[in-house]
């Protein structure tokens, strides 16, 4: 009986440590997920939608590390165009939003962790049905945007 109780307790602790989809996401990430869900539902890349998406991407970033607006709009346009018309899962949406948030809040993060996040983002895009060449372009756009956010103090010196 004691062993069964300890086993149940261990399982309960393990299950409670598992993140529930969306529960731990920031409000900005939740807004971004809403945009991605709209794309999944067939939303078009209109100027209004791109402006909304750009605003939600900006909210992911620390106010002290804001990029130029055209950089954000270019990324938002690239992302919306790539995902428009593709069928992808809620797990894809959660992963894409998490990758964007990690990359764009990366000041101080290691270069290898940053690069891995961009690679994960690219792979998720491909899983969502985006052709590899297009996924690479969108990931490169995220990388450029994130490097603008990271600034020179977070960029390693040339070897």
N, C-alpha and C positions, 0 to 999 in steps of 0.2 A: 504494500500500500504506500509506504514511504517512497519507494523507488518510482512508482507511478506518479505520485504527487510531484516529485522533483523533476521527472520527465515532462510533465505537463507545464510546470513552471518554466523550464528551460525553453520549451517550444513557444510559450506565450511571450517570453522576453525576446526571442528571435523574431517572431512575427511582428511584435510592436516596434522593432527597430527598422523594419522594412518601410521605405518611404511609400506613401500612397500617392499615386499619380496626381500631380497638381497641388497636393496639400502643402508641400514645402516651397512651392514656387513663389517668387516675389510678385507683388501686384503688377509690376511692369511685365514680368514674364507671362502672367496670366493674360494681360492685354495682348501680348504678342501671340500667344497661343490662339486667342480668339481670331486674330488676323489670319493665322495659318489655317484654322478651321474654315474660315470664309473662303480661302483659296481652294481648299479641298472640296468645298460645296459648290465651286464654280464661279466664285467672284472674279471679275475682270480686273486687269491692271490699269484701272483708270487713274488719272492724276489725283483724284480725291483719295482713292484707296492707297496709292503710293505715299501721299502726304500723311495719311493716318499711320501706315506701317512705319514710315520714317520716324514719326513722333514716338511710337512705341519702342522702336529700336533705341532712340535717344534716351528714353527713360531707363533703359537697362544700364546705362553708364553712370559713373560717378560724376557729379556736377563739376568737380575740379578737373576732370579729364574728358572734355567734350571735343569732338572733332568738328570739322567744318560741315555745314549743312549739305553742300553738294556731294560730299563723300557719303553721307548717310543716305541721301536720296538715290545715289547711284547703286549702293548696295541693296536698298529696298526694291528698286526697279529690277535689278538683276535677280533677286530672290523671288519676287512675285512672278516675273516672266517665266522663270525656270519651273516653279511649282504649279503654275496655272494649268489646269487640264489634267493633272495627274491624280491618281487615287492613292492615298497614303493613310496610314493608321494613326490612331491617337498616340501610340508609342513613338512613331516618327515625329509627330508634332511636339511631344514632350521632350524628346531627345534634341531636336533642332533648336528649340527654345533654350534648353539648358546649355547646349554648346555655344549658342550666341551669347548668352549671359556670361558664361565662363570666359570666353574670348574677349568680350568687351569690358569686363571688370577685372582684367588681367594685370593691371599695374602691380609690379612686385612679384608676379608669378614667374616661375622658372621658364626659360625659353623652351625647354623640352616639353613641359606641360602645356604651354601655349601652342606649340606646333602640333602636339597630339590632339588637342581640342579641335584645331582646324582640320586635321585629317579625319577625325571622327565626324565632323560636320559634313565633309565631302562624302564620306561613306553613307551617311544617313540620307543625303540628297539622292544618291544613286539608288538606295533601297526604296526611296519614295518614287522612283521611276524616272528621275532626271538622267538624261544621257551622260556618260562619264566626262566628255569634253565640256559640257555645259556645267556639270557639277564642279569641275575644277575651276571654271571661270568664277562661279559664285563663291566658292571657297577662297579663291584668290582675292576677291572683292572684300570678303569678311576679314581676311588677313591684313589687307591694306588699311581697312578701317580700324581694326584693332591696333595695328602698329601706330596709327595716328593717335589713338587713345593712350597707348602705352607711353609714347614720347621717348625722347632720346635717353632719359635716365634708365629706362628699362630695356633698351636695345643694346645687345652685346657689341663690344668693340670688334672690328674686323681682325681676323687672325692672320 
